[in-house]
Amino acid sequence: MPSVEARVAAILRAIDWSAPRIVIYVRGTSERDVRPEIRAAFQAELPGVPLHQVEYQASWRFDESVPDGAAVLRGVLEGIARRRRPGQQVLLAGESQGAWVISAVLAHPALARHVTRTVLWGAPAAAPMDFADGHDPRVREYNNAGDVVTMDFGMRANTMLTGAITRFARRDVLGGVLPILGYAVTNPAALGALLAAQAWRVPLLGKLMPSPHGYDFRDGVRFLRSGAARVSAGFEGPRTSAAGAAAVAATAPVPAPAPRRRRTARTR
């Protein structure tokens, strides 16, 4: 993959600096291009507006991939800040790990102030910024109930789980399994939530239920276009907690967790 500087320069060269809107998209894990349904949503709501994609690793090695994407996006926003004309809108969109990348960049006020509006679909709970509480009206975050990517197990557990996935990606199976098993033993409700969230992957059940990681992309792009969007049935304000998701999925009640204190930024 080219250097960060080369990838930033390629995006900046492709931007039409006379256009009223600049749209930057950050894709999710393992995706190599804009998903067809996302591209269709942009074509329907912002016809003719180019979609500039952030090229980054987008891999399961989150400790490398997220910083890589954030470095590219940061460079792009710095370049836009130097060249944008008055009134020109800067719109960001990201799905899954792409939402995590955007969140990491928006954590810096000096960069965030150059962004007009942002939409995040399926934002990982491990991301440093949580916009689901609506504290920033310029950002709309969509999280479906039962989406394992967005389930908030608490800061330490979120970090542990993403670290375990990274170890799996490096083929360190034991290093990935042991922390998950230890957490599951002491937090059975969380284990139930994780299993319930994967039920759609079972061949027969998958025909009856959609993936909880699927989103109303057109509604989100509508928000980017005008700042207003129809709140769809799949939109959840705050991220779903592990115990909350288990309560939805299970017939027996699960004790509700203590509410997570909303923060403008999560500290690591």
N, C-alpha and C positions, 0 to 999 in steps of 0.2 A: 504494500500500500504506500502511496506517495507520502511525503512529509506533511505535517500539519499545515505548515506555511503554504505548500503547494495546493493542498485541498482548499484552504481558505481563499487563495488567489483565484482558483478556478471558479468558485461560487461568485466571488465579487465581479469577475469578468463577465459572467453570464447575466448579471442583474441589469435590467433596463432602468437606468436612473431617472428617466423621464416619466415612468409609470406612476400612477397614484398609490399603488400598493406593492410591497415586497413581501412575498410569502416564503417562509423557510419551514421545511418539514424534516423531522428527525424520526427515522423508522425504528421499529421494534427489533427485538432479539432475533437473530438468524435471518432476517429479511434482507434481500439484496436490492429491492426496488420498492416503490410505493405500491401498497396493496391495491388491487383493482377497485375494491369498494371505496377505498379512501380517495383514489383518483377520480372515481365517478362522482363522489360527493363534492369535490372541488370543482369539477366541470359543471355540475348542476348549479352550485351556489355562487361560484366565482368564475364564470366562463371566460376563457381567454387569458386568465391570469396565470403566469408561469409558476410552477412549483419547484423551488430550489431545494434540492435534497442535501442534507449534511452527510458527507461520506465519512463513515467511521467504522470501527470493527464490528459493532453490533453483535458481539459474541457472548457466550455464557461466562466468560472470564470477566466478571463485572469489575474487578479491581483494576483491570486494564482498559476495558471497553468504555465504561462511563467517563473516566477522565479523558480518554481520547476524543470521544464525541463532544465533551464539554470544551476541550481546547479548540476544536474546530469552530464550534458555534460561538465561542467567545471571540475568536479572531474575526469571524464574519460580522458580529454585532459591532465590534470596534471599527471595522472598515466601513460599515453602514453609517455609523455615527459621524465619521469624517466626511462622507460624501452625500448623505441624504439631503434632499431639498426640503424647505419648510412645507409642512402639511403632508408629507409623504408617510404613509402608514407602513409600519413594520409588524407583520403578523407571524406568529410562531404556532406550529402544531406538532404534537408528538404523541406516539402511541407506545405504551408499555415501556421498554427501556428508553425509548426516545423521550417519553415524558420525564423519566428520571434525569436524563441528560439536560433537558430544558430546566427542570427544577434546580439542578446544581448551578446553572448559569444565572437564573433569576434570583438566586440567593445573594447575588452581588448587586446592590442598589445602583451602582454606577453603570451597570449594563442593563438592568431591568428598566431604567428610565427611558431607554431608547425604544422599548417595545410597546406598541399600541395595544394589542390584544393577543392572548394566548389561549389555546385549547389543548387540554391534556386528556387522553383516553386511557383508562386502565393504568393510572399512575402507581408505580410500586410504593409500598409503604416504607421501603428503605430509603426513598428519596429524601433529601435534606429539607425540602420545603413542602408544606401541606397546604394546598389551596382549596381543599374540599369544604372548609368552613366558610368560604366566601369572603375572607377578610380583604382580598384584593379583587375589586370588581372587574379588573382588566383580565382576569384569568378565570376560565371555566374548566373545572375538573369533573370528569365523568367516571364514576366507579360503580360497577354493578355488584349487587348483593351476590355473594358466593364466588366472586372472582378471586382466586387464590393469590394473584399478583398484588392485589390491593389490600389484602387482609393485614390488619395491624396487630401483631403479636407483642408489641412493645419494642422499644428501641434496641435493647440488647438482643432480643430474640430475632428481630428483623435482620440485624447485622450477622448473627450466627447463621441464619438460614441462607442468606445470600452468599456468605462465605463458604458454606457447605456446597452449594451449587457450583461455585467457582472451583472448589477442589474436585468435584466430579468432572468438570470440564477439563481439568488437568490430569484426569484419570487417576486421581488419588481417591479411590473408592472408600477405603477405610477412613480417611480423614473427612470424607463427606458424610458417611453413614453414622459414625459414632456420636457427633454432636446432635444429630437429628433424633437418634434413638434416645439419648439422654433427655432431650427436651420432651419427647413424646411420653416417656415414662412419668415425668413430673407434671405434665400438662395434657391429660387425656382429652379434655374438651378441644384443645387446639388440634390434636391428632384427628379427632372426629370431624372437625371443620375442614381440614386438609383433604381427608378422604372423600367427604361429601362433595367438595368442590371439584373433584376429579371424576365424579360419576358419569359425566357426559362422555368420557373417553371409553366407557364400556360399550362394545359394539351395539347391543340391543338398546341400551338406554340412550346412546348417542343419537338414535333416530327419533327419540321422543323429546329430547331437550337440547337446546342450543348451547354452545360454549358460553359460559359466563364472561369470557374475555372478548365477546363480540359487542360492538357498540353502535349507537346511532351516529354515524360519522357525519351525516348531512346536517343534523341538528347542531353539531359542534362547529362546522364550517359556517353555518348561518350566523352563529355568534361572532365568529371572526369578521364576517362581512359587515355586520351592522351593530354588534354589541348586544343584540337581543337574540334569544333562542327559545324555542318551545321546550319546556322541561319534559322529557319523554319518560315513559313508564320505567325505563331501565336506569334512569338517573338517580343515583344515591348521593346525598349531600356529603356527609362525613364518610370516611372509609369504614368498611365493615370490620368489626372486631372479630377475632377468632371465635369467641364464645357466642357472639351474636349470629354468626353464620351457622354455627352448629345448632343453635336454637331454631333457626328457620328450617334447616334440613332434617332435623330429628323430630320424632313424635314426642319423645320425653323432653321435658323442659331442662335447659342447661342454665346453671346459675349465671347471672349477668355479671360481667367484669366491672371493675371500677372504671368510670368514664375516663378516657384519656384526655389529659389537658391539652388543649389546642395551643400550638405555638406558631409564631410567625416563621421560626426556623428551628429545626431540630439540631441539637448539639451532638457531636459525636464524641 
